[in-house]
């Protein structure tokens, strides 16, 4: 009976003191209504949505698309090939392997038959690893384990310019070999481009191919060939395709 009188007295004093409805509810531990709980959940959903939007904006800058990474690695491979070619020619009278006879340590006779692997084999000391000869976006070729015994066309992603010299800085020295003409993929062997042009299939880098020029630069190219109109295409005359 005393406890009841005490509670009644406390409530009366609180009411007379004007503490208000909110304070009384807190003191009496009255649960929130459904409307009040729904408002709190809505606020939480807004926070979650904002965080997701921020992640969608930030993550692409922290983790670039895989395709871009493959393009970067392909360019790096070709630049390394360019360095190897420059070192090799510096030791061989300023001539690339395809311009030096086999008897003198080059690959001229072999590459004339379409043997692209022979050109890279003679530069094995400069290239260091056959992994450089496979484009990361190429799903049809696999890297060889060594240069001496197993390197062949199935281990190569790149063509070689047959008769280029360093005297023409914009000659096509090496590049993506997924070429096509008139909508059809080009077969392995020697491709003459004296009057024709070629483009690239979409299975590696979209509609472009990466080409290493004799000046050491690597550029994305949409079409390759030879023309008398300067600047129309990147000039070359003959490619050896693996």
C-alpha positions in Angstrom: 0.0 0.0 0.0 2.9 2.4 0.8 4.5 1.6 -2.6 1.3 2.4 -4.5 1.0 5.7 -2.6 4.6 6.5 -3.3 4.2 6.0 -7.1 1.0 8.0 -7.1 2.7 10.8 -5.3 5.7 10.8 -7.7 3.4 10.9 -10.8 1.4 13.7 -9.2 4.6 15.7 -8.5 6.0 15.2 -11.9 2.7 16.3 -13.5 2.5 19.3 -11.3 6.1 20.3 -12.1 5.3 20.4 -15.8 7.9 17.9 -16.9 5.9 17.1 -20.0 4.8 14.0 -21.9 8.2 13.0 -23.2 9.8 12.9 -19.7 6.8 10.9 -18.3 7.1 8.4 -21.1 10.8 7.9 -20.5 10.3 7.5 -16.8 7.5 5.0 -17.3 9.5 3.2 -20.1 6.6 3.3 -22.6 7.7 1.7 -25.9 8.0 3.7 -29.1 5.1 3.7 -31.5 5.3 2.0 -35.0 5.5 5.4 -36.7 8.5 6.4 -34.6 10.3 3.1 -35.3 9.7 3.5 -39.0 11.3 6.9 -39.1 14.5 5.5 -37.5 14.7 2.7 -40.1 14.2 5.2 -42.9 17.1 7.2 -41.6 19.3 4.1 -41.6 18.3 3.3 -45.2 19.3 6.8 -46.3 22.7 6.4 -44.7 23.2 3.0 -46.4 22.2 4.4 -49.8 24.6 7.3 -49.4 27.5 5.0 -48.5 26.8 2.7 -51.5 26.9 5.7 -53.8 30.2 6.8 -52.4 31.6 3.3 -52.8 30.4 3.3 -56.4 32.3 6.5 -57.1 35.5 5.7 -55.2 36.1 2.0 -56.0 36.7 2.3 -59.8 39.6 4.7 -59.1 41.1 2.3 -56.5 40.6 -0.8 -58.7 40.8 0.0 -62.4 39.0 -2.3 -64.9 40.8 -5.5 -65.7 40.7 -4.7 -69.3 42.8 -1.5 -68.8 45.3 -3.5 -66.8 45.7 -5.9 -69.7 46.3 -3.1 -72.1 48.9 -1.6 -69.9 50.7 -4.9 -69.6 50.6 -5.4 -73.4 52.1 -2.0 -73.9 54.8 -2.8 -71.4 55.6 -6.2 -73.1 56.1 -4.4 -76.5 58.3 -1.8 -75.0 60.5 -4.5 -73.5 60.6 -6.1 -76.9 61.7 -2.8 -78.4 64.5 -2.4 -75.9 65.7 -6.0 -76.6 65.7 -5.2 -80.4 67.6 -2.0 -79.9 70.3 -3.8 -77.7 70.6 -6.7 -80.2 71.0 -4.4 -83.3 73.6 -2.4 -81.4 75.7 -5.5 -81.1 75.1 -6.5 -84.8 76.0 -3.6 -87.0 72.7 -1.7 -86.4 70.6 -4.5 -88.0 67.6 -6.3 -86.6 67.6 -10.1 -86.5 65.3 -10.4 -89.6 68.0 -8.5 -91.6 71.0 -10.6 -90.5 71.7 -14.1 -92.1 71.4 -17.2 -89.9 75.1 -17.9 -90.5 75.9 -14.6 -88.7 73.6 -15.2 -85.8 70.4 -13.7 -87.3 67.1 -15.1 -88.5 66.7 -13.7 -92.0 66.3 -17.0 -93.9 64.0 -18.5 -91.2 61.7 -15.5 -90.9 61.4 -15.4 -94.7 59.6 -18.7 -94.4 57.2 -17.3 -91.8 59.1 -18.6 -88.7 58.5 -15.7 -86.3 59.7 -17.7 -83.3 63.2 -17.8 -84.8 63.5 -14.0 -84.7 62.7 -13.9 -80.9 64.9 -16.9 -80.2 68.1 -15.1 -81.4 67.2 -12.3 -79.0 66.6 -14.6 -76.0 69.5 -13.1 -74.0 68.0 -9.6 -74.5 64.4 -10.6 -73.9 65.2 -12.6 -70.7 61.8 -14.3 -70.5 59.3 -15.7 -73.2 56.4 -14.4 -71.1 56.9 -11.0 -72.8 55.8 -12.5 -76.1 52.2 -13.2 -75.0 49.7 -10.4 -74.7 47.8 -10.7 -71.3 44.5 -10.2 -73.3 45.3 -13.1 -75.7 43.3 -16.2 -74.8 44.6 -18.3 -77.7 48.3 -18.4 -77.0 50.2 -19.4 -73.9 53.7 -18.4 -72.8 56.6 -20.8 -73.4 58.7 -22.1 -70.6 62.0 -21.4 -72.4 63.3 -20.0 -75.7 65.6 -22.9 -76.7 63.3 -25.9 -77.2 59.6 -25.1 -77.0 59.1 -21.6 -78.4 56.8 -21.7 -81.4 53.9 -19.8 -83.0 51.5 -21.0 -80.3 53.6 -19.1 -77.8 53.5 -15.8 -79.6 51.0 -12.9 -79.6 52.9 -10.5 -81.8 53.9 -10.1 -85.4 57.3 -9.0 -86.6 58.0 -6.4 -89.3 60.0 -8.3 -92.0 62.3 -5.7 -93.5 62.1 -2.7 -91.2 65.2 -0.6 -90.3 65.9 2.0 -87.8 66.2 4.6 -90.6 62.4 4.8 -90.6 61.2 5.7 -87.1 57.6 5.0 -87.9 58.1 1.5 -89.3 56.1 -1.2 -87.6 58.6 -3.4 -85.8 56.3 -5.6 -83.7 52.6 -5.6 -82.6 49.4 -7.5 -81.9 49.0 -10.3 -84.4 45.2 -10.7 -84.2 44.8 -9.0 -87.6 42.0 -9.3 -90.1 41.1 -8.3 -93.6 37.6 -7.9 -95.0 36.2 -9.3 -91.8 38.3 -12.5 -91.8 41.2 -13.3 -89.5 44.6 -13.5 -91.2 46.3 -16.8 -91.2 49.9 -17.3 -90.0 52.6 -16.5 -92.4 53.8 -13.5 -94.4 51.4 -10.7 -94.9 52.1 -8.2 -97.7 50.7 -4.8 -97.3 52.2 -3.0 -100.3 48.7 -1.9 -101.5 46.4 -3.4 -98.8 45.6 -2.6 -95.2 44.6 -4.7 -92.2 42.7 -4.0 -89.0 42.3 -5.9 -85.7 39.8 -8.3 -84.3 37.9 -7.3 -81.1 39.0 -10.2 -79.0 42.0 -8.4 -77.3 41.8 -4.6 -77.2 38.5 -3.9 -78.9 39.0 -2.5 -82.4 42.6 -1.5 -82.0 46.0 -3.2 -81.8 49.1 -2.1 -80.1 52.1 -1.5 -82.4 55.8 -1.1 -81.5 57.5 1.3 -83.8 61.3 1.5 -84.6 61.5 4.7 -82.5 60.6 2.7 -79.5 57.1 4.1 -79.0 54.0 1.9 -78.6 50.7 3.2 -79.9 47.1 2.0 -80.3 46.4 1.7 -84.0 43.1 1.0 -85.8 44.5 0.2 -89.2 47.9 -0.8 -90.6 49.2 -0.8 -94.1 51.2 1.0 -96.7 50.1 4.0 -98.7 51.7 6.7 -100.8 49.5 9.3 -99.0 51.7 10.3 -96.1 50.0 10.0 -92.7 47.0 8.0 -93.9 48.2 4.8 -92.3 51.1 3.7 -90.3 53.5 2.6 -93.0 54.8 -0.9 -93.3 55.2 -3.3 -96.2 55.5 -6.8 -94.9 54.6 -8.5 -91.6 55.3 -12.0 -90.4 52.3 -13.3 -88.4 52.6 -16.2 -86.0 
